[in-house]
Amino acid sequence: MYLNSEIKKEIFEKHGKSNTDTGSAESQIALFSFRISRLTEHMKSNKKDYNTSRSLKMLVGKRRRLLDYLIEVDIERYRAIIKALNLRK
């Protein structure tokens, strides 16, 4: 599978406070971004996979809500995660 415990630990270690920090907004945004990139690649070759398309849209919405939360709470954390994940150009 594309997302196993080692990859999750790596993502949480890089973007969270530690490798067990699964609840912070930054670590969740990083995990969602990883999943979104993988689903986007899948959708490029499987255009009629409507269930995956729906899941992708839901993940993008979740990530957007977390980013909006970070803007309201702490703009510096928002800017740091945007820069780390290259979400904006």
PyMOL commands that place a pseudoatom at each C-alpha (Angstrom):
pseudoatom trace, name=CA, resn=MET, resi=1, chain=A, elem=C, hetatm=0, pos=[0.000, 0.000, 0.000]
pseudoatom trace, name=CA, resn=TYR, resi=2, chain=A, elem=C, hetatm=0, pos=[1.178, 3.509, -0.713]
pseudoatom trace, name=CA, resn=LEU, resi=3, chain=A, elem=C, hetatm=0, pos=[0.686, 4.819, 2.825]
pseudoatom trace, name=CA, resn=ASN, resi=4, chain=A, elem=C, hetatm=0, pos=[2.192, 2.647, 5.540]
pseudoatom trace, name=CA, resn=SER, resi=5, chain=A, elem=C, hetatm=0, pos=[3.270, 3.402, 9.088]
pseudoatom trace, name=CA, resn=GLU, resi=6, chain=A, elem=C, hetatm=0, pos=[6.856, 4.269, 8.117]
pseudoatom trace, name=CA, resn=ILE, resi=7, chain=A, elem=C, hetatm=0, pos=[5.707, 6.918, 5.653]
pseudoatom trace, name=CA, resn=LYS, resi=8, chain=A, elem=C, hetatm=0, pos=[3.275, 8.340, 8.207]
pseudoatom trace, name=CA, resn=LYS, resi=9, chain=A, elem=C, hetatm=0, pos=[5.997, 8.531, 10.865]
pseudoatom trace, name=CA, resn=GLU, resi=10, chain=A, elem=C, hetatm=0, pos=[8.262, 10.266, 8.384]
pseudoatom trace, name=CA, resn=ILE, resi=11, chain=A, elem=C, hetatm=0, pos=[5.582, 12.834, 7.526]
pseudoatom trace, name=CA, resn=PHE, resi=12, chain=A, elem=C, hetatm=0, pos=[4.702, 13.451, 11.172]
pseudoatom trace, name=CA, resn=GLU, resi=13, chain=A, elem=C, hetatm=0, pos=[8.364, 13.749, 12.137]
pseudoatom trace, name=CA, resn=LYS, resi=14, chain=A, elem=C, hetatm=0, pos=[9.057, 16.252, 9.381]
pseudoatom trace, name=CA, resn=HIS, resi=15, chain=A, elem=C, hetatm=0, pos=[5.983, 18.464, 9.772]
pseudoatom trace, name=CA, resn=GLY, resi=16, chain=A, elem=C, hetatm=0, pos=[4.771, 17.796, 13.315]
pseudoatom trace, name=CA, resn=LYS, resi=17, chain=A, elem=C, hetatm=0, pos=[6.435, 18.264, 16.661]
pseudoatom trace, name=CA, resn=SER, resi=18, chain=A, elem=C, hetatm=0, pos=[7.511, 14.598, 16.817]
pseudoatom trace, name=CA, resn=ASN, resi=19, chain=A, elem=C, hetatm=0, pos=[6.858, 11.323, 15.021]
pseudoatom trace, name=CA, resn=THR, resi=20, chain=A, elem=C, hetatm=0, pos=[3.938, 10.615, 17.366]
pseudoatom trace, name=CA, resn=ASP, resi=21, chain=A, elem=C, hetatm=0, pos=[2.354, 14.055, 16.866]
pseudoatom trace, name=CA, resn=THR, resi=22, chain=A, elem=C, hetatm=0, pos=[-0.606, 13.037, 14.744]
pseudoatom trace, name=CA, resn=GLY, resi=23, chain=A, elem=C, hetatm=0, pos=[-3.080, 15.632, 15.929]
pseudoatom trace, name=CA, resn=SER, resi=24, chain=A, elem=C, hetatm=0, pos=[-1.487, 18.951, 15.078]
pseudoatom trace, name=CA, resn=ALA, resi=25, chain=A, elem=C, hetatm=0, pos=[-2.898, 20.834, 12.136]
pseudoatom trace, name=CA, resn=GLU, resi=26, chain=A, elem=C, hetatm=0, pos=[0.472, 20.915, 10.371]
pseudoatom trace, name=CA, resn=SER, resi=27, chain=A, elem=C, hetatm=0, pos=[0.921, 17.154, 10.471]
pseudoatom trace, name=CA, resn=GLN, resi=28, chain=A, elem=C, hetatm=0, pos=[-2.641, 16.529, 9.294]
pseudoatom trace, name=CA, resn=ILE, resi=29, chain=A, elem=C, hetatm=0, pos=[-2.243, 19.006, 6.436]
pseudoatom trace, name=CA, resn=ALA, resi=30, chain=A, elem=C, hetatm=0, pos=[0.988, 17.295, 5.396]
pseudoatom trace, name=CA, resn=LEU, resi=31, chain=A, elem=C, hetatm=0, pos=[-0.674, 13.877, 5.484]
pseudoatom trace, name=CA, resn=PHE, resi=32, chain=A, elem=C, hetatm=0, pos=[-3.658, 15.125, 3.475]
pseudoatom trace, name=CA, resn=SER, resi=33, chain=A, elem=C, hetatm=0, pos=[-1.294, 16.713, 0.940]
pseudoatom trace, name=CA, resn=PHE, resi=34, chain=A, elem=C, hetatm=0, pos=[0.537, 13.412, 0.494]
pseudoatom trace, name=CA, resn=ARG, resi=35, chain=A, elem=C, hetatm=0, pos=[-2.740, 11.570, -0.026]
pseudoatom trace, name=CA, resn=ILE, resi=36, chain=A, elem=C, hetatm=0, pos=[-4.043, 14.254, -2.404]
pseudoatom trace, name=CA, resn=SER, resi=37, chain=A, elem=C, hetatm=0, pos=[-0.938, 14.037, -4.566]
pseudoatom trace, name=CA, resn=ARG, resi=38, chain=A, elem=C, hetatm=0, pos=[-1.260, 10.252, -4.816]
pseudoatom trace, name=CA, resn=LEU, resi=39, chain=A, elem=C, hetatm=0, pos=[-4.981, 10.414, -5.636]
pseudoatom trace, name=CA, resn=THR, resi=40, chain=A, elem=C, hetatm=0, pos=[-4.353, 13.100, -8.242]
pseudoatom trace, name=CA, resn=GLU, resi=41, chain=A, elem=C, hetatm=0, pos=[-1.878, 10.821, -10.005]
pseudoatom trace, name=CA, resn=HIS, resi=42, chain=A, elem=C, hetatm=0, pos=[-4.428, 8.002, -9.873]
pseudoatom trace, name=CA, resn=MET, resi=43, chain=A, elem=C, hetatm=0, pos=[-7.136, 10.223, -11.338]
pseudoatom trace, name=CA, resn=LYS, resi=44, chain=A, elem=C, hetatm=0, pos=[-4.944, 11.191, -14.284]
pseudoatom trace, name=CA, resn=SER, resi=45, chain=A, elem=C, hetatm=0, pos=[-4.960, 7.617, -15.529]
pseudoatom trace, name=CA, resn=ASN, resi=46, chain=A, elem=C, hetatm=0, pos=[-8.451, 6.635, -14.277]
pseudoatom trace, name=CA, resn=LYS, resi=47, chain=A, elem=C, hetatm=0, pos=[-10.728, 9.475, -15.303]
pseudoatom trace, name=CA, resn=LYS, resi=48, chain=A, elem=C, hetatm=0, pos=[-13.972, 7.605, -14.709]
pseudoatom trace, name=CA, resn=ASP, resi=49, chain=A, elem=C, hetatm=0, pos=[-13.206, 6.519, -11.147]
pseudoatom trace, name=CA, resn=TYR, resi=50, chain=A, elem=C, hetatm=0, pos=[-15.969, 8.561, -9.540]
pseudoatom trace, name=CA, resn=ASN, resi=51, chain=A, elem=C, hetatm=0, pos=[-15.541, 7.201, -6.015]
pseudoatom trace, name=CA, resn=THR, resi=52, chain=A, elem=C, hetatm=0, pos=[-11.918, 8.267, -5.929]
pseudoatom trace, name=CA, resn=SER, resi=53, chain=A, elem=C, hetatm=0, pos=[-12.888, 11.610, -7.420]
pseudoatom trace, name=CA, resn=ARG, resi=54, chain=A, elem=C, hetatm=0, pos=[-15.350, 12.163, -4.592]
pseudoatom trace, name=CA, resn=SER, resi=55, chain=A, elem=C, hetatm=0, pos=[-12.758, 11.124, -2.000]
pseudoatom trace, name=CA, resn=LEU, resi=56, chain=A, elem=C, hetatm=0, pos=[-10.237, 13.501, -3.525]
pseudoatom trace, name=CA, resn=LYS, resi=57, chain=A, elem=C, hetatm=0, pos=[-12.687, 16.399, -3.333]
pseudoatom trace, name=CA, resn=MET, resi=58, chain=A, elem=C, hetatm=0, pos=[-13.454, 15.586, 0.299]
pseudoatom trace, name=CA, resn=LEU, resi=59, chain=A, elem=C, hetatm=0, pos=[-9.737, 15.502, 1.174]
pseudoatom trace, name=CA, resn=VAL, resi=60, chain=A, elem=C, hetatm=0, pos=[-9.152, 18.837, -0.522]
pseudoatom trace, name=CA, resn=GLY, resi=61, chain=A, elem=C, hetatm=0, pos=[-12.029, 20.282, 1.517]
pseudoatom trace, name=CA, resn=LYS, resi=62, chain=A, elem=C, hetatm=0, pos=[-10.631, 18.919, 4.770]
pseudoatom trace, name=CA, resn=ARG, resi=63, chain=A, elem=C, hetatm=0, pos=[-7.209, 20.358, 4.011]
pseudoatom trace, name=CA, resn=ARG, resi=64, chain=A, elem=C, hetatm=0, pos=[-8.771, 23.710, 3.095]
pseudoatom trace, name=CA, resn=ARG, resi=65, chain=A, elem=C, hetatm=0, pos=[-10.689, 23.826, 6.392]
pseudoatom trace, name=CA, resn=LEU, resi=66, chain=A, elem=C, hetatm=0, pos=[-7.519, 23.058, 8.362]
pseudoatom trace, name=CA, resn=LEU, resi=67, chain=A, elem=C, hetatm=0, pos=[-5.635, 25.771, 6.483]
pseudoatom trace, name=CA, resn=ASP, resi=68, chain=A, elem=C, hetatm=0, pos=[-8.439, 28.249, 7.200]
pseudoatom trace, name=CA, resn=TYR, resi=69, chain=A, elem=C, hetatm=0, pos=[-8.238, 27.282, 10.875]
pseudoatom trace, name=CA, resn=LEU, resi=70, chain=A, elem=C, hetatm=0, pos=[-4.496, 27.921, 10.901]
pseudoatom trace, name=CA, resn=ILE, resi=71, chain=A, elem=C, hetatm=0, pos=[-4.990, 31.348, 9.319]
pseudoatom trace, name=CA, resn=GLU, resi=72, chain=A, elem=C, hetatm=0, pos=[-7.344, 32.321, 12.130]
pseudoatom trace, name=CA, resn=VAL, resi=73, chain=A, elem=C, hetatm=0, pos=[-5.258, 30.857, 14.958]
pseudoatom trace, name=CA, resn=ASP, resi=74, chain=A, elem=C, hetatm=0, pos=[-1.654, 31.539, 13.962]
pseudoatom trace, name=CA, resn=ILE, resi=75, chain=A, elem=C, hetatm=0, pos=[-0.693, 33.100, 10.633]
pseudoatom trace, name=CA, resn=GLU, resi=76, chain=A, elem=C, hetatm=0, pos=[2.999, 32.261, 11.086]
pseudoatom trace, name=CA, resn=ARG, resi=77, chain=A, elem=C, hetatm=0, pos=[2.282, 28.526, 11.377]
pseudoatom trace, name=CA, resn=TYR, resi=78, chain=A, elem=C, hetatm=0, pos=[0.125, 28.830, 8.247]
pseudoatom trace, name=CA, resn=ARG, resi=79, chain=A, elem=C, hetatm=0, pos=[2.913, 30.529, 6.299]
pseudoatom trace, name=CA, resn=ALA, resi=80, chain=A, elem=C, hetatm=0, pos=[5.432, 27.939, 7.469]
pseudoatom trace, name=CA, resn=ILE, resi=81, chain=A, elem=C, hetatm=0, pos=[3.342, 24.958, 6.371]
pseudoatom trace, name=CA, resn=ILE, resi=82, chain=A, elem=C, hetatm=0, pos=[2.479, 26.574, 3.026]
pseudoatom trace, name=CA, resn=LYS, resi=83, chain=A, elem=C, hetatm=0, pos=[6.176, 27.180, 2.387]
pseudoatom trace, name=CA, resn=ALA, resi=84, chain=A, elem=C, hetatm=0, pos=[7.204, 23.688, 3.527]
pseudoatom trace, name=CA, resn=LEU, resi=85, chain=A, elem=C, hetatm=0, pos=[4.668, 21.896, 1.333]
pseudoatom trace, name=CA, resn=ASN, resi=86, chain=A, elem=C, hetatm=0, pos=[4.829, 24.309, -1.646]
pseudoatom trace, name=CA, resn=LEU, resi=87, chain=A, elem=C, hetatm=0, pos=[1.046, 24.649, -1.761]
pseudoatom trace, name=CA, resn=ARG, resi=88, chain=A, elem=C, hetatm=0, pos=[1.094, 28.174, -3.173]
pseudoatom trace, name=CA, resn=LYS, resi=89, chain=A, elem=C, hetatm=0, pos=[3.228, 29.626, -5.909]
for i in range(1, 89): cmd.bond("trace and resi %d" % i, "trace and resi %d" % (i + 1))
show_as sticks, trace
zoom trace
